Every structure is written in structure tokens, then in C-alpha cells.
Amino acid sequence: MGHKWMWNDSLGGLPGEDFLLEVDPLLKGVRAKLQGGYGTSDKLAGQLAPEWAEKLGLRAGFQFQWEHLMRIGTR
């Protein structure tokens, strides 16, 4: 289980630093390192670039959702 399970858009994203410190003091500063683009699995994340499509033997423009990125990240 990674940081994605902590993300909640309706609550403003990741839990606050105070909460993370209560969970474990070793989490100090980790929130700042996890900033970036987040999305739910039902949203489009992007398209496969032509150069990567050629390298991977796939068609350019293939659309993928955040869910696909999450699966890739767990392998």
C-alpha cells in the first residue's frame, strides 16, 4: 500500500503534517515529498507518446487512466 491510499480530494488531498507525525514521527517531511499530480481511477491521465509507442510496439495516442498508472507503480 502506497501513499495513494491517503489521498482524498474532498479533504484537500493528503493528510496534514500533524496527523502524519501522530502516526509516526518518521513521517516528518514526507508530505512535502509526495506533492504532485493525483487523480482518481476514473479519470484520463494521458496518452502514449509516439516515441514510447514505437519503443513498446503499441499505437501512439493510446489513452490511459490513472488506474493504469497505479497498477504499473505496484509492479
C-alpha positions as semicolon CSV with decimal commas, in nm:
position;residue;x (nm);y (nm);z (nm)
1;M;0,000;0,000;0,000
2;G;0,148;0,333;-0,104
3;H;0,075;0,697;-0,045
4;K;-0,222;0,692;-0,284
5;W;-0,448;0,535;-0,024
6;M;-0,410;0,852;0,188
7;W;-0,527;1,088;-0,088
8;N;-0,879;1,230;-0,057
9;D;-0,972;1,514;-0,291
10;S;-1,275;1,617;-0,083
11;L;-1,049;1,659;0,222
12;G;-0,790;1,866;0,039
13;G;-0,551;1,591;-0,066
14;L;-0,302;1,426;0,167
15;P;-0,340;1,429;0,548
16;G;-0,175;1,720;0,726
17;E;0,175;1,710;0,869
18;D;0,036;1,699;1,226
19;F;-0,163;1,385;1,151
20;L;0,132;1,211;0,987
21;L;0,356;1,294;1,284
22;E;0,100;1,139;1,519
23;V;0,102;0,821;1,310
24;D;0,482;0,803;1,320
25;P;0,747;1,071;1,382
26;L;0,948;0,917;1,098
27;L;0,689;1,059;0,858
28;K;0,809;1,414;0,927
29;G;0,851;1,595;0,596
30;V;0,717;1,310;0,386
31;R;0,406;1,507;0,286
32;A;0,615;1,765;0,101
33;K;0,789;1,488;-0,092
34;L;0,459;1,341;-0,213
35;Q;0,330;1,652;-0,386
36;G;0,241;1,606;-0,749
37;G;-0,040;1,515;-0,979
38;Y;-0,305;1,288;-0,839
39;G;-0,623;1,160;-0,995
40;T;-0,895;0,908;-0,940
41;S;-0,901;0,586;-1,140
42;D;-1,199;0,700;-1,348
43;K;-1,014;1,000;-1,499
44;L;-0,796;1,013;-1,809
45;A;-0,429;1,053;-1,718
46;G;-0,281;1,097;-2,064
47;Q;-0,183;0,945;-2,395
48;L;0,110;0,734;-2,501
49;A;0,368;0,949;-2,676
50;P;0,473;0,845;-3,029
51;E;0,834;0,775;-2,929
52;W;0,725;0,540;-2,648
53;A;0,462;0,377;-2,866
54;E;0,733;0,289;-3,117
55;K;0,965;0,152;-2,845
56;L;0,688;-0,057;-2,693
57;G;0,527;-0,172;-3,015
58;L;0,196;-0,002;-2,931
59;R;-0,009;0,255;-3,118
60;A;0,058;0,621;-3,050
61;G;-0,217;0,812;-2,874
62;F;-0,329;0,515;-2,664
63;Q;-0,523;0,671;-2,377
64;F;-0,474;0,553;-2,021
65;Q;-0,641;0,626;-1,692
66;W;-0,485;0,693;-1,352
67;E;-0,583;0,337;-1,262
68;H;-0,332;0,208;-1,520
69;L;-0,055;0,418;-1,367
70;M;-0,141;0,285;-1,023
71;R;-0,112;-0,072;-1,148
72;I;0,220;-0,003;-1,317
73;G;0,352;0,154;-0,995
74;T;0,274;-0,159;-0,795
75;R;0,471;-0,397;-1,018
